[in-house]
Amino acid sequence: MGGAERSCLALSRWLYEHNLPHQIVTYVDRAGMAAHAAHPVMVVQLKPSMSPWSKIAALRRYFAANPPERKPLTSGYQPALHATIAGLRGFHNLMHDTPGLFTTPADAASLKRRLALGLSDRIVAHGLRSGGHTLVTSEYLQAETRRTFGVEADIVRMGGLSQTNAFRLRPVLGEIRLFTVSRLENNKRIDWILRALAQLPPTLPWRLDVSGKGSQMQALTELSASLGISERVHFHGFVSDQRLQQLYDQAHLFLMPAVQGYGIPAIEALQRGIPVLLHRESGVSDILLRTPWATVMQGDEASMLPALSEAIRSVRTGTHLDRPLPTIPTEEEWSERVAILCGWL
């Protein structure tokens, strides 16, 4: 389940606990959100064909049949685009990522793609400026939203979905356990991690656990073999919630070198007492710049090995163990702030 779905469930739980009726409307619920919820949640699936115009038509029919009593909240760039084309106005939006975060080099090189993206941006900007609030999770996304859409977004920092009483200190007594969880795609930079690990001193005991699936699974497996580290790297694929908790529980250091709109997994790791290595371009790094609990890297792949070496040294020496966690947001605080800005209270 991705960050967008998880944030929807966190907000839904808060609304349920405060007796505010609501429903989650989606095209197709591939994540099975209700099964991941600890509260009753109504998920409405529109189930159009996968063409954009079919989705927009389904959205238009739904809102024509179910006029919202309060301004609805859209979640992400594409829903804002479709809602605007469908004629919805005054809606709120959670802007998890802007196009700058998911535009590939091939997109940037294609004139047709640039023109299409420019048109989409103008349509989204029209919808975002039609009377609702735009909500982002970081200064970086706020600046991107201002530049791309001409909208001054509100920053509402998101909390993680940590388990109750999950925090514990984790001194390294032998092998250091490294962990990352993400889709296995090129932009997640798992290959950066593998190539950096291959350059660590051979006498350093470490193990990397990778949770997640994606198109690069086979390529990354082959890369770890070619680097001679396959016995230390374990690809788990998609795992159950219970198994995910076990992998977190075994970890000493969480790795997240990809550019993220925010980076909830880093928050969840910290809530468990796991230090993190992350990229400065991830939104959550805004609140982690001055703490021994985080190593914040900048730049390209060349910066991965120095950052990883420093993070491992810090964790092994226990630099963070006698220091408090940085102030990190909770689900409840985030959800309440969203509800207030949306005018639902």
N, C-alpha and C positions, 0 to 999 in steps of 0.2 A: 504494500500500500504506500503510495507516494505522499509527499508532504502536503499537497493540496487536499487530498482526501483526509489525511490525519487532522489538518487544521479544521476542516468542516466538522469532523466528529467531535473535536474538542469544544468547538463553539456550540454544537448541537447539545452536548452534555450539559453545558452551562445553562443554555436556554431551558432545557428540560428541568434542571434543578431549580430554576426560578419561575417555573410554571408559565413559560412563554411558548405557546403553540407554534410549530414550524414544521417544515419539511425540506428535505434535500432533493432537488430536481437535477437529474443528470441524463445524458443521452443513453449511456449504457454503464451499469455498475459492475465493471469488471473486477473491482477490488472486493466486492461483497461487503460493503461498509457495515451493514447491520450486524454481520457476524463478528465484526471487530469492536462493536460498541458494547459498553457495559450498561446501557440504558435503552429503553424503547426508542427507536428512531424510524421515521417514515421516509423511505427512499423511493422517489417516483422516477421510473425509467421511461423516457420518451421513445426510445428504440427506433429512431429513424434509420434510413440507409445512411451509409457513411459519407455521402457527398455533402459538401458544405451547405448547399441550398436546401437539401432535405432536412438537415439539422435546423436551419433557420426557420423553415416552414413549420417544423414540429414545435419549435419554441414559440412561434407566433400563435399557433393554435392553442398551446397550453395556456398562455397568458390571456388570450381572448376568452377562454373558458373559465379561467381562474384568476380574475383580476386581483392583484395583491392589495391587502389592506394596508400594509406598510411597504416602504421602499425595499425592494429585494436586494440581496447582496450577490453579485456575481464573483466567481473565483477564478481569476486568471485572465490572460490576454485574449484567448480565443472566445471564451464566454462573453467578454465585453464586446468584442467585435460582432458576434452573432446577435447579441441582445440589441445592439444599436441598429443593425440592419433589419432586425425583426420589428423595430419601431418602439422598443422600450426606452423610456426616458426617465431621468432622475434616479437611476439605480446606483447603488454603491458597488465598489469593486475592491477585492483583495488582489493587488498586483504582485504576484509571487515572483515573476521574472518579466523583464522587458525584452524586446526583440534582440537587443545587443547581447543578451546572455545565451541565446540559442541560434544566432545566425552563424552558419558555417562559412569557411573560406570560399566554398563553391557558391554559396548564396551571394556573398559579397562580390564575386567575380561575374555574376550573371546580371546583365542589364534588365532582363525581363523580371528576374526575382527581385531586384532592387526596386523597380517600379511598382510591382505588386505589393511589396512590403510597405513602400511609402504611402500607397493608397490605403492599405489596411490601417496604418498608423493614424492617418487623418480621420478615418471613420471612427476608430477607437477614441481618439481625442474628442470628437464631437459628442460621443456618448458620455465620456467621463466628465465633460464640462456641462452636462445637461441638468445638474442639480444635486447629484449625490456626492458622497465622500469617496476619495481614492485612498486606500490604506496600504502602506508598505512596511517592511520590517527593518529597514536600515537607511542610513544616510546615503549610501551608494544608490539604492533603488529610488530614493527620493530625488536625487540629482538626475538619474536616468529618466524618471517619469516627467520631471520638469522639462528636460531637454527634448524628449521625444513627443510629449503630448501637451506641453504648456500647462500642466496641472500641478498645483502645489499639494502634494500628498501628505497625509498624516502618518507619522511613524508610530507603529504599534509593534513592539518587539514580541516575538512569539515565544511561548514556552514549549518545553518538550513533553513527551508522554512517558515519563519515567515511572517506574514501579514504586509503590510506597516503601519507605525505609530501604531504598536500594543503595544509598550512599555508604561506602566504606573505603578506608584507606587501603592502598594496594602496594606495599613495598615490594621491590623486585629482589627475590632471594636466589634466583637462578636464571633460567631461560626467560627472556622478556617476550611477552605475548603482545603482538600488534594486531589491530583489528580495523577493518574498514567495511562499511555497508553502503552499497550504491548500485544503480544500474551499471552493467558492464558495457559502457559505451565509450567512444574515443574521448569525449569531453570530460569524462570523470577522472582521467589521468592515472588510472591504475598502473599503466605501463611506466609512468614516472616512478611510482613506488618500487616496482620490480627492478628497474635498472639501478635505482639508488641502493636498494638492499644488496644487490649483487656486488656492489663496490665497498661494502662494509668489511671490516677486518674478519677474516674467516674464523678466527677464534671466538668471535662474539656470538653467544648463544641467543638465537631469536627464532620466532615462528610467526608467520602472518596468516590470519584467517580472513577470508574474503567472503562476504555474504551478498548475494544478489545475482541476477541473471541479465543477459543482454546479448547483443549481436557479437560482442568481442570475447565471449567466453572461451572459444576454441583458440583464438589468436593469443589471448593472454596466457592460457595454459601452455601453449607451445613456446611462448616467450620465456616463461619461467623455466621450462626445460632447457632451452637454448642457453640461458644464463647460468645453468648449473645450480639452480636453487629450488627445483621442483619438490624436493623432499621436505623443504621448510615452508612451502606455500600451499595452503589448503583452500580450494575453491568449493564452497558449500552450496552454491546455487541459491534458489529461493528456499527459505526455511520458515518453519512455523514460528509463531510468536514466542512459544516456550523455548524453542531452540535458539532464537535470537537473544533472549534473555541470558541463556547459558553462555553464549559467545561473548556478550558484554561482560558477564561476571568473571570470565577468565582473562579479560584484557588488562594490560598495564598502560597501553598507549593507543589512542584512537587517531586514525589518519584520514584526512579529508583535504587533499590538495586541489580539488576541482574548484572552479569558480561557481559559487552557489548564490541564488537570490538571497538566501538567508543561511540555512544549514542547521536544521533541527537536530540531526544526528549528533552534532558537536555538543549541543545543549544537553541532550540525553546522556551522552558520555560523561559530561561534567557532573550531572546530577547523580551519577553512580560513583563518582570519585575517580574517574579516568581522565588523566590529562589528554590534551588534544594537540595535534599538529594540523594547521589549516592555512589556507591561502588568504592573503590580505583582501583579495577581491570578493571573498565570501562575506555577505552582509553581517553575519554574527561576529566577525572579527572586530567590528567597531567597539564592542564591549569587552574584548579580550586582549587588548594591546599591552596592558601593564599588570600582568599576573603570571606567576611561575606555573600556573596550571595550563598555559597555552604557549605554543611556539607558533608564531605567525610568520609565514614565509612570503616573500614577494618575488615577482619576476617569473622567468620561464623555467624550463626543466633543469637548467644548470644550478638553480637555487635549491633543488630538492635534496641532494645529498648533504650539503651543509646543514640544512634545516633538520633533516632526519637525524643526522649525527648529534646535533645539539639537543633535540628532543629526547633521544635515547639516553644521552649523558645525564640530562636533567632528571629523567625518571629513575634511572639507576642509582643516582646519588640521593634521591629523595628530596630535591630542592623544594618541592611543593608541599611536603607532608605536614609541615608545621605552619602552613599559611592557609588562611580561610579561602573558601571558594569565592570567585568574583560574584558580584550580585547578578543573578540571572533571572529572567522573568519566569513566571509560572503560567500554566494554562489558564487558571482562573483570572489572573490579572489581565492577560491578553484578551480573553473572551469578554470580560466585563467592559473593557475599553472599546472593543469593537461594537458591542451592543449599544453603548452610550453614543458613539459617533454615528451609528446608523439610526439613532432615534427610536430604538425599540423599547426603551424603558419609560 
